Structure formats: structure tokens, C-alpha cells
Amino acid sequence: MLDSETLATFAEAAARRHGEAIAVRTSRPGRWPRLSYAELAEVVRRVAGGLLALGVEQGERVAILAETRPEWTVVDLAVAAVGAVSVPVYPTNSPEECRWVLTDSGAGVLVCEDAAQAAKVAPLRPGLPRLRHVLTMTSAGLGGLLDRAGTVPAAELDRRAAGVRPADLATIIYTSGTTGDPKGCLITHANWAASLRALDAVVPVTAGATVYLYLPLAHMLARVVQLDTLRRGAVLHLFGGDIRSVVPELAQVRPQFLPSVPRLFEKVHARVLTVLEQASAADRAEFRAALALGRAVRSALDRGETVAPQRMREFAEVDGKWLQLVRAAFGGRLEQALTGAAPIAPEVLEFFHACGVPVNEGYGMTETTAVLTLNRAGARRFGTVGRPVDGVRIRIAPDGEVLAKGDNIFGGYHRNAAATAEALADGWLRTGDLGEVDGDGYLRITGRKKDLIITAAGKNLSPANIENDLRQCRWIANAVLHGDRRPYPVALITLDAEEIVGWARERGLPADVEELAAHPVVRRLIQDETDRVNARYARPERIRRFALLGNDFTVASGELTPSLKVRRAVVDARYRDVLDALYAD
């Protein structure tokens, strides 16, 4: 971890190494639109001084409730600098979800993004006796911390940082909570260091390169990307705050590295298909030929094979005419993208690889400090989540569960000995995922143990694969398979509003998604897509019936976690009558 053993001296170590190079930049207006490494270290030190002036003790919990922005990064590193423990809270969390995290963690200080987030937790204060201070990232809030910094001797700051040890707790990150209350994962400074070491050989980010980050910093993947970017001397460019503007911002920022969840790549892929559908037959044929040539040539180059000069000239011609248009959607300079947190179809990955946008799928959990396996240049196999990174061992239990061991594995769940005992045994983490390892060491995730469906006929079904295949359809936003103790599988399907409304408008159909969900023409369209997906599966696994919902699942409704995983129990309960109707005959 640079030349520091803990995060307590991380900012200062980065400043010594990278000096006046740009560290953090953002598309969002605010206090710090740009910070050099030297400036970042200075403001981190001042905020740390302000925290000490507030009386923040070593090991005390400091919660952060905010969107991804420079202030988040500063506060996070300042909390580490005083030996306190950061507790990220998703900005989309409901008041009740905030209450749970603040209560369970025992947070003494809460730093909110703005007055609106502070107002959300204000009614909770009487039930949070340990919460002494609620600050905001505004001029009055964070500015107040900066003003207090001068009252704390520099020697006290140095003493506090020097007292932090690798085995000390660095952060408590709460899981998404697809079932029950979220559990707080205890992550030490040593866990962070192990994950960063593991990324050394597999992430090609270099000093000066730009990493674009729009993922919530409350999520483990975004946190590890933040730290890995800053230790390498790269530029951490934080999005402007509007998720709908991510693609236009990518074209402006032109990053070399992009961590994301699958939905972004799926949306860009769908847009390309939309444009292609509107092109002439000749252009469609030429693009498909370019795609085939791009796939063949780039795969050969990945294997280290020599490509004939004439074929390379043909490739260069179609690449410049067609495939670069896809790269332009990401700014044209993307060297590597990372996708995780949810499955992505191999076809989507193959498409972007052919176009010169290498999207490497990885696998990890909050409990593993973000990383376990990763595909990478020269060691990429579509349909898998890659090989284990350095320092990580993977094995498959007799029941098919993926087990993992390494220094990046967490120490357990906060105040939850039963869940800890269930998750950890003899140093191995039971991930809860089902998988298989091929002869070359690549891990394939086949499902989630707790999501396993056992039909009335005794057939075991893993819903993730067929749901993922359905989501690749440009008209479909989400799909949830159902069938536990039922005679056959059925599905709840939601429409992609952006795609389906445009399609409907061209055909003179209603522009309202709820009306479209009930329209026979749209139902026929989705039936055709379902039939196409069903053809890939054995008969007992096929979706026999589906219901088209007039609304998508959302975080606000509680049907999705903040990391966009479906809360199946919530969906099953909310749409119980709809599901029952699918079996009524």
C-alpha cells in the first residue's frame, strides 16, 4: 500500500510519491473540482485535525452518507488518518435503513452530503444516543471541520496516525441485504493492503491515466478502485452526480479505465443494436462482417499469434470505419473496463472485445475486500469470472459452493457471531455462490445457493443464468424467475422504458409503459424473446409463462438493493397475486 502499512498515512504517502500530479477531479460543481496529490494530502490532514477537535477517538465509528464526490474521498481518508473507522451509508437508503446501520455500527459522527440527507436522519436522532455530531459536506459543515483543524497540534495528528496497526479495523461495510437486515463486514487495514497487492499484476492502470468512477463509494468495488487509483498516481475522475449523464460524460472525460456494473455495458450494447436496426441492409451486413473480423483478429492477438499482413490491413480498415464508433461511446481511449457485482452475458463481452473495448469480468464480495478472481489481458475466458488473483485460493465444496481463502478475507460480521460462524470455517469463506473451476483454473459462477429453485418435480434450477439471458434483450430491463415448489418456472419481466417507448412510437403504439405492458403486440415481442432464450435450456428449465409488469424494479421501492441486486423475497411477496395467476390454470 504505497510506502505505508495502513490507510492512516495513505494520503501523505501518495503525495510524497506523486506530488503535484492531479489526484481527484470531478464533473460536479463544488468545493474541490480538482485536487493534486499534494493538495489532497493537505485537505485530508486538515479534515483529520477537525475530527480530532470534535473529539473523535481511535476506533470510533464515523459514518458517511453521500453520493460519490471528492468530499467523500477526503472524509474517508481523514477518518483513516485519525485511526477511526469509516462506515459508508448508501445515499439511496431509506431512513429506516440508515437507522439500522447507524445503530448497529454505533456511529458517533455522521457526515452527510447535504441538508436533505441530514434532514432524512434528523427524526432518528432521539433513538441514536451514541450519535454525537451530524455534519454536512457544505461550506458550513465540512468548512467547520477545516476551521477547527488549527486548534490541533501537528504532533497529535502524527501520533494518532502512527498508532494505527495493520490488524486494526479500518471500515465496517454493510452488505446490500437481499434477505434480512444488512450485515456489517469488518475490514481491517491489512485486508485493504492484501486486495491492493492482489491487483498489482492484473490491473494495468498507470500514473497519469484517468479512471472514471460513477459507482457509489458506499460499495466495496468503488472503494478499492478509489484506493488503487490513488496509489498508482492516476487521476480519479468522479462523475457529475447524474447517472443519466454517465455516457455523455465518458465521451468528454475519455478515460483509460472504467469500473462498472453490467447494466452500463448492456445499455450501450442495446443502443448499438438500435442504431444498427435503423441502418441500411448493406451497412448492417458490413458492420457484422467487421465485428466477425474484429473478434477473430483480436482473439488471435490475445493468444500471441501472428496475423497475416493482408488480414491486418483489412482489419485496420473496418476497425477505423466501424468498430471505432463503439469505442467512441466510451471516449475512444479506453484500455480496460471492469465489470462485476452481477453476471453479464458472454455475448456482450465478446461484442465489446471485438470492438476494441476489453471488458474484463471479475468476482468478489464485500467479505473479500472486493476481489477474488479476475479476467485480464492474456488470461481472459468469456463466460467465466477469471482466475484467482495473487494471494487468493479457490476451491469448490462437495455441494458446489465456492470457497475462498486469503489475507483479503474479512474477520467476520459486526455483532453477529452466528452469521460469522456460518460464513467462516477453518479460514475458508463460504461465499454462498455455486460454481465450477475448469481445467485451466477459470471460475464459472453457476448460481446462488439461497436463490436455488426446486420445482415440485424436484428439478433444481439456478435462476441467474436465464434471468441474465433475458436481460440481454434490449426491451427488457429486469427479469425474476419463480418456481420454488411450483410445477414449472414462470417469470416476472419489466420493460426497458427508454427502448420500448421509442420502438412503440415508431409503430404508432402508446408511449405509456404501463399501457405497453398490457398491449398484445408488446407481449408478442417479449414472447419471441422468451422463446429465443428458452431454446438454450432443457425443457424443465424453460419459462412456461411470464407476466409483464407496468413498472420496473427500483431501489426506492425496496425491490432492488443499492447495488442493484433483486430482493427476491420482496418481489415475490409484492407480486404474489400475479405469480399465483400464472399457475391458475
C-alpha positions in Angstrom: 0.0 0.0 0.0 2.5 2.6 -1.3 5.1 3.0 1.4 2.5 3.0 4.2 1.4 -0.1 6.1 -2.1 1.3 6.8 -4.6 3.8 5.4 -3.7 6.2 8.2 -0.8 7.6 6.2 -2.1 6.7 2.7 -2.8 10.3 1.6 0.6 11.6 2.7 2.5 8.6 1.1 0.7 9.3 -2.2 1.6 13.0 -2.0 5.3 12.1 -1.4 5.3 9.9 -4.5 3.1 11.8 -6.9 3.3 15.5 -5.7 1.6 18.0 -8.0 0.1 15.4 -10.3 -3.8 15.5 -10.4 -5.3 13.1 -8.0 -9.0 13.7 -7.9 -11.2 15.5 -10.5 -14.9 15.7 -10.9 -17.6 16.7 -13.4 -19.6 18.0 -10.4 -19.5 21.7 -9.4 -18.3 22.0 -5.8 -15.5 22.9 -3.4 -12.8 20.8 -5.0 -13.3 20.4 -8.8 -9.6 19.3 -8.9 -7.0 18.3 -6.3 -3.4 17.5 -6.8 -1.9 14.7 -4.7 -0.2 17.4 -2.5 -3.5 19.3 -2.1 -5.4 16.1 -1.4 -3.0 15.2 1.4 -3.3 18.8 2.8 -7.1 18.8 2.9 -7.2 15.3 4.3 -4.8 16.4 7.1 -7.0 19.4 7.9 -10.2 17.5 8.0 -8.5 14.9 10.2 -7.5 17.8 12.5 -11.1 18.9 12.6 -12.2 15.4 13.5 -9.7 15.3 16.4 -11.0 18.7 17.5 -14.5 17.2 17.6 -13.2 14.6 20.0 -13.2 11.6 17.6 -11.4 8.8 19.3 -9.3 6.0 17.8 -11.6 3.2 16.8 -14.7 5.4 16.9 -17.2 4.9 14.0 -17.6 7.8 11.6 -20.5 7.2 9.1 -20.5 8.8 5.6 -23.9 9.3 3.9 -23.2 10.9 0.5 -23.0 10.4 -3.3 -19.7 9.7 -4.9 -17.8 13.1 -4.9 -14.4 14.4 -3.8 -15.6 15.2 -0.3 -16.4 11.5 0.2 -12.8 10.6 -0.7 -11.4 13.3 1.6 -13.5 12.4 4.6 -12.8 8.7 4.1 -9.0 9.2 4.1 -9.3 11.7 7.0 -11.2 9.1 9.1 -8.4 6.6 8.5 -5.8 9.2 9.4 -7.1 9.6 12.9 -7.4 5.8 13.4 -11.2 5.9 13.4 -13.5 3.5 11.5 -15.4 4.7 8.4 -19.0 3.4 7.9 -20.3 4.0 4.4 -24.1 4.5 4.1 -25.8 4.3 0.7 -27.3 7.7 -0.2 -30.4 5.9 -1.5 -31.0 4.2 1.8 -34.4 4.8 3.5 -34.5 6.4 6.9 -35.1 3.0 8.4 -32.1 1.5 6.6 -30.0 4.5 7.8 -31.2 3.9 11.4 -30.1 0.2 11.2 -26.6 1.0 10.0 -26.0 3.9 12.4 -27.4 1.9 15.4 -25.6 -1.4 14.6 -22.2 0.3 13.9 -22.5 2.6 17.0 -21.5 5.6 14.9 -20.6 8.7 16.9 -20.3 11.1 14.0 -22.2 11.2 10.7 -21.1 13.2 7.7 -23.9 13.9 5.3 -23.7 15.1 1.7 -26.2 18.0 2.2 -29.1 19.3 4.2 -31.5 16.9 2.5 -29.6 13.9 3.7 -29.2 15.4 7.2 -33.0 16.0 7.3 -33.5 12.3 6.4 -31.8 11.2 9.6 -32.9 14.1 11.9 -36.0 12.3 13.1 -33.8 9.3 14.1 -31.6 11.3 16.5 -33.6 10.5 19.7 -33.1 6.8 19.1 -29.4 7.2 18.4 -27.8 8.2 21.7 -24.3 7.4 20.6 -24.5 9.8 17.6 -22.9 13.0 18.9 -22.4 15.0 15.7 -24.1 15.3 12.3 -22.2 17.3 9.8 -22.7 18.1 6.1 -20.3 18.5 3.2 -21.4 22.0 2.7 -19.3 25.1 3.5 -20.8 25.3 6.9 -20.3 21.6 7.7 -17.1 20.5 6.2 -15.8 24.1 6.3 -16.3 24.0 10.1 -14.0 21.0 10.3 -11.4 22.7 8.2 -11.6 25.8 10.5 -11.2 23.6 13.6 -8.0 22.0 12.3 -5.7 24.7 13.5 -6.6 24.0 17.1 -5.0 20.6 17.0 -1.2 20.3 17.2 0.5 18.6 14.2 2.3 16.2 16.6 -1.1 14.9 17.8 -2.1 14.1 14.2 1.2 12.3 13.6 0.9 10.4 16.9 -2.7 9.2 16.1 -1.7 8.0 12.6 1.4 6.3 13.9 -0.7 4.4 16.4 -2.7 2.6 13.7 -1.7 -1.0 13.1 -2.5 -3.3 10.1 -4.7 -5.5 12.2 -6.8 -2.6 13.3 -10.3 -2.2 12.0 -10.5 0.3 9.1 -14.1 0.2 8.0 -17.4 -1.5 8.5 -19.2 -2.0 5.2 -22.8 -3.2 5.3 -23.9 -5.8 2.7 -26.8 -5.0 0.4 -29.2 -7.0 2.4 -31.1 -9.1 -0.2 -32.5 -11.0 2.8 -32.9 -9.6 6.3 -31.0 -6.7 7.8 -27.7 -5.8 6.2 -24.6 -7.3 8.0 -21.6 -5.2 8.8 -18.4 -6.6 7.3 -15.3 -5.9 9.5 -12.5 -4.9 7.1 -9.0 -4.2 8.5 -6.1 -2.2 7.1 -4.4 -5.5 6.4 -7.4 -6.6 4.3 -7.2 -3.5 2.2 -3.4 -4.0 1.7 -4.0 -7.6 0.6 -6.5 -6.6 -2.0 -4.4 -3.8 -3.4 -1.4 -6.2 -3.6 -3.6 -8.7 -5.5 -4.5 -6.1 -8.1 -0.8 -5.2 -8.8 -0.4 -7.7 -11.7 -3.9 -7.7 -13.1 -4.9 -4.0 -13.4 -2.9 -2.1 -15.9 -3.6 1.5 -14.6 -0.5 3.7 -14.8 0.4 7.0 -13.4 -1.4 9.9 -15.2 -4.1 7.6 -16.6 -7.7 8.6 -16.0 -10.1 6.3 -14.1 -13.8 7.3 -14.4 -15.9 6.4 -11.3 -19.6 6.7 -11.1 -20.3 3.7 -8.7 -21.3 4.6 -5.2 -18.4 4.9 -2.8 -20.5 3.1 -0.2 -19.9 0.0 -2.4 -16.8 -2.1 -1.8 -15.8 -2.2 -5.5 -15.8 1.6 -5.8 -13.7 1.9 -2.6 -11.0 -0.5 -3.8 -10.9 1.3 -7.2 -10.5 4.6 -5.3 -7.5 3.4 -3.3 -5.9 1.5 -6.2 -6.2 4.6 -8.5 -4.6 6.9 -5.9 -1.7 4.6 -5.0 -0.8 4.4 -8.7 -0.7 8.1 -9.3 -3.6 8.0 -11.7 -6.4 10.5 -12.0 -9.6 9.6 -10.2 -12.4 11.3 -12.1 -15.7 11.3 -10.2 -18.9 11.6 -12.2 -21.1 14.7 -12.1 -23.9 13.2 -9.9 -26.5 12.3 -12.6 -26.5 8.7 -13.5 -28.3 9.5 -16.8 -25.3 11.6 -17.9 -22.6 8.9 -17.5 -22.4 8.0 -21.2 -22.1 11.7 -22.3 -19.5 12.3 -19.6 -17.5 9.3 -20.8 -17.2 10.9 -24.2 -16.0 14.1 -22.6 -13.6 12.6 -20.0 -12.2 10.0 -22.3 -10.9 7.6 -19.5 -8.4 4.8 -19.9 -10.1 2.7 -17.2 -13.7 2.2 -16.3 -15.1 0.1 -13.5 -18.8 -0.6 -13.8 -21.7 -2.9 -13.2 -23.1 -4.8 -16.3 -26.0 -2.6 -16.8 -23.9 0.2 -18.4 -22.4 -2.2 -20.9 -25.7 -3.8 -21.6 -27.3 -0.3 -22.3 -24.5 0.7 -24.7 -24.8 -2.7 -26.4 -28.6 -2.2 -26.8 -28.1 1.3 -28.2 -25.7 0.0 -30.9 -28.3 -2.6 -31.8 -30.9 0.1 -32.1 -28.8 2.2 -34.4 -27.9 -0.9 -36.4 -31.5 -1.8 -36.8 -32.2 1.6 -38.4 -29.3 1.3 -40.8 -29.4 0.0 -44.4 -29.2 -3.7 -45.1 -25.7 -3.1 -46.7 -24.4 -1.2 -43.6 -25.8 -3.9 -41.3 -24.0 -6.6 -43.2 -20.8 -4.6 -43.3 -20.9 -4.0 -39.6 -21.5 -7.6 -38.8 -18.6 -8.6 -41.1 -16.4 -6.0 -39.3 -17.5 -7.5 -36.0 -16.6 -11.0 -37.0 -13.2 -9.9 -38.3 -12.5 -7.9 -35.1 -13.4 -10.9 -33.0 -11.1 -13.2 -35.0 -8.1 -10.8 -35.1 -8.2 -9.6 -31.5 -8.6 -13.1 -30.2 -5.6 -14.2 -32.2 -3.5 -11.3 -31.0 -4.6 -12.1 -27.4 -3.2 -15.6 -27.9 0.1 -14.2 -29.1 -0.5 -15.4 -32.7 0.8 -13.7 -35.8 -1.9 -12.3 -38.1 -1.1 -12.1 -41.8 -0.3 -8.6 -43.1 -3.2 -8.6 -45.6 -5.7 -9.6 -42.9 -4.3 -6.9 -40.6 -4.8 -4.3 -43.3 -8.4 -5.5 -43.8 -8.9 -5.4 -40.0 -7.4 -1.8 -39.7 -9.8 -0.6 -42.4 -13.0 -2.0 -40.9 -11.8 -1.1 -37.4 -11.4 2.6 -38.4 -14.7 2.7 -40.3 -17.0 0.7 -37.9 -15.6 -0.6 -34.7 -14.1 2.7 -33.5 -17.7 4.1 -33.4 -18.3 1.8 -30.5 -15.1 2.8 -28.8 -16.1 6.5 -29.2 -19.1 5.8 -26.9 -16.6 5.4 -24.1 -14.4 8.3 -25.2 -12.2 6.4 -27.6 -9.2 5.9 -25.2 -10.5 3.0 -23.0 -7.8 0.5 -22.3 -9.7 -1.7 -19.9 -13.1 -1.9 -18.3 -14.0 -3.9 -15.3 -17.4 -5.4 -14.6 -18.6 -7.2 -11.5 -21.3 -7.3 -8.8 -23.7 -9.2 -11.2 -23.5 -11.6 -14.1 -23.0 -10.3 -17.7 -23.7 -12.3 -20.9 -20.7 -13.6 -22.7 -22.1 -12.3 -26.0 -21.9 -8.7 -24.6 -18.3 -9.2 -23.6 -17.4 -10.8 -26.9 -19.1 -7.9 -28.8 -17.0 -5.2 -26.9 -13.8 -7.2 -27.2 -14.3 -7.4 -31.0 -14.7 -3.6 -31.0 -11.5 -3.0 -29.0 -13.2 -2.3 -25.7 -11.8 -5.1 -23.3 -14.4 -5.6 -20.6 -12.9 -7.9 -18.0 -15.4 -9.7 -15.7 -14.3 -10.3 -12.1 -15.7 -11.7 -9.0 -15.6 -10.7 -5.3 -17.7 -9.7 -2.4 -17.7 -7.2 0.4 -16.4 -10.0 2.6 -13.4 -10.5 0.4 -12.5 -6.8 0.2 -13.8 -6.7 -3.3 -11.7 -9.1 -5.2 -11.3 -12.9 -5.6 -10.9 -13.6 -9.3 -10.5 -11.5 -12.5 -10.2 -12.0 -16.2 -7.3 -10.0 -17.7 -5.3 -9.4 -20.9 -3.7 -12.7 -21.9 -5.8 -14.7 -19.4 -9.4 -14.0 -20.5 -12.2 -16.6 -20.9 -15.7 -15.3 -21.6 -18.4 -16.9 -19.6 -16.1 -17.2 -16.5 -15.1 -14.7 -13.9 -11.4 -15.4 -14.4 -8.7 -17.0 -12.4 -7.9 -16.2 -8.7 -5.8 -13.1 -8.1 -2.5 -13.4 -6.3 -2.8 -14.4 -2.7 -6.3 -16.0 -3.1 -7.2 -19.7 -3.2 -10.5 -21.0 -4.5 -12.0 -24.5 -4.1 -15.4 -26.0 -4.7 -17.2 -27.7 -1.8 -19.0 -31.0 -2.4 -22.3 -29.2 -2.7 -20.9 -26.9 -5.4 -20.4 -23.9 -3.2 -17.4 -21.6 -3.9 -15.0 -21.4 -1.0 -12.2 -18.8 -0.8 -9.2 -18.2 1.4 -6.7 -15.3 1.5 -5.4 -12.3 3.5 -8.1 -10.2 2.0 -10.9 -12.2 3.6 -12.7 -10.3 6.4 -12.6 -11.2 10.0 -16.4 -11.6 10.5 -19.7 -9.7 10.8 -20.1 -6.9 13.4 -22.0 -8.1 16.5 -23.2 -11.2 14.7 -21.3 -14.3 15.9 -23.8 -16.7 14.4 -23.5 -15.3 10.9 -19.8 -15.2 11.2 -19.6 -18.9 12.2 -21.8 -19.7 9.3 -19.6 -17.8 6.8 -16.1 -18.8 8.0 -14.8 -22.3 8.7 -11.1 -23.2 9.1 -10.1 -19.9 7.4 -12.3 -20.6 4.3 -15.1 -18.2 3.4 -18.3 -19.8 2.3 -19.3 -17.4 -0.5 -22.9 -18.6 -0.9 -22.3 -18.8 -4.7 -22.3 -22.0 -6.7 -19.6 -22.6 -9.2 -17.1 -24.8 -11.0 -13.5 -24.4 -11.9 -12.3 -25.6 -15.3 -9.0 -27.4 -16.1 -7.2 -24.1 -16.6 -8.3 -22.6 -13.3 -11.0 -20.3 -14.5 -14.0 -20.0 -12.2 -17.6 -20.1 -13.5 -20.4 -18.9 -11.3 -23.5 -21.0 -11.9 -25.9 -19.5 -9.3 -26.5 -18.5 -5.7 -27.3 -21.2 -3.1 -30.1 -19.2 -1.5 -31.7 -18.5 -4.8 -31.8 -22.1 -5.9 -35.3 -23.1 -7.1 -36.5 -26.6 -6.5 -39.7 -27.3 -8.6 -42.5 -29.5 -7.4 -41.0 -32.2 -9.7 -37.7 -32.0 -7.8 -35.7 -30.2 -10.5 -33.0 -27.9 -9.2 -32.9 -24.6 -11.1 -30.4 -21.7 -10.8 -32.3 -18.6 -11.9 -29.3 -16.3 -12.5 -28.4 -17.6 -15.9 -31.8 -17.5 -17.6 -32.6 -14.1 -16.0 -29.3 -12.7 -17.3 -30.1 -14.0 -20.8 -33.4 -12.3 -20.7 -31.9 -9.0 -19.6 -29.7 -9.0 -22.8 -32.9 -8.3 -24.7 -33.0 -4.6 -25.4 -36.6 -4.4 -24.5 -36.2 -6.0 -21.1 -34.9 -4.1 -18.0 -35.3 -6.9 -15.4 -36.5 -10.5 -15.1 -37.1 -12.6 -12.0 -37.6 -16.3 -12.2 -40.1 -18.0 -9.9 -40.9 -21.7 -9.4 -39.8 -23.0 -6.0 -42.2 -25.8 -5.0 -44.2 -25.0 -8.1 -44.9 -27.2 -11.1 -42.8 -25.2 -13.6 -40.8 -21.9 -13.8 -42.5 -18.6 -14.6 -41.1 -15.1 -14.8 -41.9 -11.5 -13.9 -40.5 -9.2 -16.6 -40.1 -5.4 -16.6 -39.7 -3.3 -19.7 -36.8 -1.0 -20.5 -38.7 2.3 -20.8 -36.2 4.0 -22.9 -36.0 1.3 -25.5 -39.6 0.1 -25.6 -41.2 3.6 -25.8 -39.0 4.5 -28.8 -39.9 1.2 -30.5 -43.6 1.7 -29.8 -43.6 5.3 -31.0 -42.3 4.2 -34.4 -45.3 1.8 -34.7 -48.0 4.2 -33.5 -48.4 2.5 -30.2 -49.0 4.2 -26.8 -46.0 5.9 -25.2 -47.0 4.9 -21.7 -45.0 1.9 -20.3 -47.9 0.6 -18.2 -50.2 0.6 -21.3 -47.5 -1.1 -23.4 -47.0 -3.9 -20.8 -50.7 -4.8 -21.4 -50.5 -4.4 -25.2 -50.7 -7.7 -27.2 -48.1 -6.5 -29.7 -45.6 -5.9 -27.0 -46.5 -9.2 -25.3 -45.8 -11.0 -28.6 -42.5 -9.2 -28.9 -41.4 -10.3 -25.4 -42.8 -13.8 -26.1 -40.5 -14.1 -29.1 -37.5 -13.1 -26.9 -38.5 -15.5 -24.2 -38.8 -18.3 -26.8 -35.3 -17.4 -28.1 -33.9 -17.7 -24.6 -35.8 -20.8 -23.7 -34.3 -22.6 -26.7 -30.9 -22.6 -24.9 -32.2 -24.6 -21.9 -33.5 -28.0 -21.2 -37.3 -28.3 -21.1 -37.7 -28.4 -17.3 -35.7 -25.1 -17.0 -37.8 -23.2 -19.6 -40.1 -20.4 -18.7 -43.6 -21.6 -19.2 -45.4 -18.3 -18.6 -44.5 -14.7 -17.8 -46.1 -11.6 -16.6 -45.2 -8.2 -18.0 -45.2 -5.5 -15.2 -46.1 -1.9 -15.9 -43.2 -0.6 -13.8 -39.5 -1.5 -13.3 -38.0 -2.6 -10.0 -36.2 0.2 -8.2 -34.1 0.9 -5.1 -36.7 3.4 -3.8 -39.4 0.7 -3.9 -37.2 -1.7 -2.0 -37.2 -4.3 -4.8 -33.5 -3.6 -5.6 -30.6 -3.2 -3.2 -28.4 -0.1 -3.6 -26.0 -2.2 -5.7 -29.0 -3.1 -7.9 -29.4 -6.8 -6.9 -33.0 -8.0 -6.8 -34.5 -8.6 -3.4 -36.4 -11.8 -4.4 -38.4 -12.0 -1.1 -39.7 -8.5 -1.6 -40.6 -9.1 -5.3 -42.2 -12.5 -4.5 -44.3 -11.0 -1.7 -45.3 -7.9 -3.6 -46.4 -9.7 -6.8 -47.8 -12.9 -5.1 -51.2 -12.5 -6.8 -49.6 -12.0 -10.2 -47.5 -15.2 -9.7 -50.4 -17.2 -8.4 -52.3 -16.1 -11.5 -49.6 -17.6 -13.7 -50.4 -21.0 -12.2 -54.1 -20.6 -12.0 -54.9 -23.0 -14.9 
